[in-house]
Amino acid sequence: MLPGRLCWVPLLLALGVGSGSGGGGDSRRRRLLAAKVNKHKPWIETSYHGVITENNDTVILDPPLVALDKDAPVPFAGEICAFKIHGQELPFEAVVLNKTSGEGRLRAKSPIDCELQKEYTFIIQAYDCGAGPHETAWKKSHKAVVHIQVKDVNEFAPTFKEPAYKTVVTEGKIYDSILQVEAVDEDCSPQYSQICNYEIVTTDVPFAIDRNGNIRNTEKLSYDKQHQYEILVTAYDCGQKPAAQDTLVQVDVKPVCKPGWQDWTKRIEYQPGSGSMPLFPSIRLETCDGAVSSLQIVAELQTNYIGKGCDRETYSEKSLQKLCGASSGIIDLLPSPSAATNWTAGLLVDSSEMIFKFDGRQGAKIPDGIVPKNLTDQFTITMWMKHGPSPGVRAEKETILCNSDKTEMNRHHYALYVHNCRLVFLLRKDFDQADTFRPAEFHWKLDQICDKEWHYYVINVEFPVVTLYMDGATYEPYLVTNDWPIHPSHIAMQLTVGACWQGGEVTKPRFAQFFHGSLASLTIRPGKMESQKVISCLQACKEGLDINSLESLGQGIKYHFNPSQSILVMEGDDIGNINHALQKVSYINSRQFPTAGVRRLKVSSKVQCFGEDVCISIPEVDAYVMVLQAIEPQITLRGTDHFWRPAAQFESARGVTLFPDIKIVSTFAKTEAPRDMKTTAPKSEVLEEMLHNLDFCDILVIGGDLDPRQECLELNHSELHQRHLDATNSTAGYSIYGVGSMSRYEQVLHHIRYRNWRPASLEARRFRIKCSELNGRYTSNEFNLEVSVLHEDRVSDKEHVNHLIVQPPFLQSVHHPESRSSIQRSSVVPSIATVVIIISVCMLVFVVAMGVYRVRIAHQHFIQETEAAKESEMDWDDSALTITVNPMEKHAGPGHGEDETEGEEEEEAEEDMSSSSGSDDSEEEEEEEGTGRGRHGQSGARQAQLEWDDSTLPY
């Protein structure tokens, strides 16, 4: 190339190139030279086709990018300096790889995304290098068209258009297509953007899917077998990439249109204490387009399998009668077996011991004196009875209650029995000079007598009128039979339950006419009839059906409840209104501790069409309410469990108050979530107090029964009657019973006193208290108390110390919050440190002798003034005061002591028992000082004044 290039120099010089002439001439000469040298334009192909893979920068062109110039091999003129692309904002650029050969390359300036643009078309031109290195006189080729196609990468997974699909099919049919699912792919190429296959992921389902996403069932579906299917479906693109997330397809199976209630739940859970709860909030009636003219709905809550039904056996009959305000004097003929009521000991009872079952072979004799021999013209008999059809072909009388001759004869004076599903009450009046026919048998025929369900019966007698109340409804006898009066005799009578005593007409007296069924709460009230209000209360139910928002039922709905609210009847002519009304029906249970378990619930329907009686048959709704277990209370008794009293207190008319500070607390465990929700700490349980009733508290004597010749437990009956409680007393202890609040039982226990006329041989007495709720369903802890006697020989050793310590005229009690530790401190024996202090005091005898003498004189004067003041202030209303009377004073006599005791017991029961051991010591020393003075010859009046009354002071 170098010789060739040199040979051009003479020619250029000859043409005047490079002469020293002016600048204008040089420019003209250069142009002429370029025109002479760069004679030809570059040449490229007219069109190019390229392919680029997305996210890559190399474009593969066909044909390759090459520019040719005929001026070659002339420098600059025969070389290619550039490729230029014409178009705005194109992501490509062309570069020259070799100027001499004209090779170039097309590449992407930025990543190419097929999803944004699949193809590019633009113009490209090639430029030679002109006549020199200064880019002068470049020549450009013709315009060539470049078409570039972006090659796709399978970077996107298929996604479904819907996150879930739902459809409804009718049972018993095979569908070609139940529904179609559809997935899409964001890739740009047909290969990767098209969905080539669908697949059901869930196994063992009677469904299949084709390549187009059509789902069909492979077998006939049954609503009874399965109401709903949930299947997962995935999709694949043509590159076999699966969907990023499966879609859920829910297929609801609809039964072949059958008239009936829809959208109700069979099991309904009820949490005790939650009030009224809707039973069917979404229920609706499907009539399959039937033309309905009227509907009648009957909802029935069945609770008869729970004891006496409706959870009534939680309290004894006597307690229920008090709660309902029944008159006093009611005699329970079927009490729970006990030492005092032993005639029911041989009868069959269920788990609650309040329901007696009679199997046709048992009867019970009521002891003489329980029921008056002759009933007056007014009395009431009540009972719960469950009875079925009489066994055997020929039904015999089944005696519930019978009063017959004990021996010689077999006359029935009065009786209550069942015969052929009829209830019969027999009442034979005695002869009283009017020998005429009188009403003697009263018959009632009721279906409920033999339906094997519990019913409450009340027979009110106001002779000659006898009225039956069953479940609160009144029934008059359909038949009354007259009979002659019974002539008087001296034959004793026998009252029996479950059978009738046959004392005559047989070789050996025996029971006859046995009862088959169950009885509970059989009572008789001589001399008075029960009121309708009390009868309704006794049979009332604490649980039942209710209607929320009666105003929202509408004008077209009629409804009616039975007395116990276990049956609800609704009538209407509009299906929508009936649906809305039934959705308002709820279950309610007002018991604090209801019996957990199942309550059956049935809804029956009668539908009438236009011009027809009954056109559509609606199946019954058979559901149940599950009453969950209530939170069980923990009943706790606490108080002072050990104290000492002087023997004189045991001998006094008032005795020793045993439980002045007893407390009854009921708590339940409540789960509390952690305050910091971010932490994973477990939930903690906290105890919360709750208020409820008790039904008995037993005070038992531990370590041998009481000796009635020298000791007893006492309680004023007024304390019981004011709080509507009862009690029984025996040598084994004291039993307080009756439904009452915990505070009432506390107040009564505060007044229990123990007396012992001969405490010389007594060291200590131990007692135990245990309380119960719901007849022993919930019981308290066993609280043990030990009372010890301080004998005189034990306190005589301290006389020389105690005579120096003067008892202040009044001890004012200071109230502190009660605590376990304070109670324990109050019952601790004086410590050794206290004895040391007392010895130290003895060393100061000589120093304080004169001061002590003056204090004694002042003290005696003050006591005399106090005695006079107490006589004039006995009528104080000091219920709000808390004053501890001077323990050196003693009541003048038993009568006087009783009067003061009744006025002071309330205050004493509230006194704080948390005194320090030092104060306990001083009180004990002061007592010893008083007894010592009595033995040193002081007067009887003075000794009486100094006798302690410290029933509320701890030792």
FENDASUL-V407731 format. One record per run of one state. SS is the DSSP state (a for helix, b for strand, c for the rest). FROM is the first residue (numbers start at 1). LEN is the number of residues. Records with the same first field share a line. If there is no record, write none. Layout:
SS = FROM-LEN  FROM-LEN
This chain:
c = 1-1  15-8  38-5  44-3  54-4  59-1  63-3  67-1  69-11  87-5  99-4  109-10  129-11  141-3  152-7  161-3  171-8  181-2  185-5  194-1  201-6  210-4  218-10  238-4  243-4  255-5  263-4  271-5  279-5  287-5  303-14  324-7  333-9  345-3  350-6  360-4  367-11  387-11  406-2  409-3  420-2  428-2  431-7  446-1  451-3  463-2  471-2  477-2  484-2  487-6  498-2  503-1  505-5  513-3  527-5  540-3  548-2  554-4  562-5  573-2  584-1  590-7  610-6  617-4  628-6  639-3  652-4  658-5  673-11  690-3  703-8  715-2  723-3  731-2  750-3  757-2  762-2  774-4  781-2  791-1  803-8  812-8  827-5  843-2  873-11  885-9  910-7  936-4  947-9
a = 2-13  23-15  190-4  317-7  342-3  447-4  532-8  550-4  575-9  647-5  717-6  742-8  759-3  792-11  820-7  832-11  845-28  894-16  917-19  940-7
b = 43-1  47-7  58-1  60-3  66-1  68-1  80-7  92-7  103-6  119-10  140-1  144-8  159-2  164-7  179-2  183-2  195-6  207-3  214-4  228-10  242-1  247-8  260-3  267-4  276-3  284-3  292-11  331-2  348-2  356-4  364-3  378-9  398-8  408-1  412-8  422-6  430-1  438-8  454-9  465-6  473-4  479-5  486-1  493-5  500-3  504-1  510-3  516-11  543-5  558-4  567-6  585-5  597-13  616-1  621-7  634-5  642-5  656-2  663-10  684-6  693-10  711-4  726-5  733-9  753-4  764-10  778-3  783-8  811-1  884-1
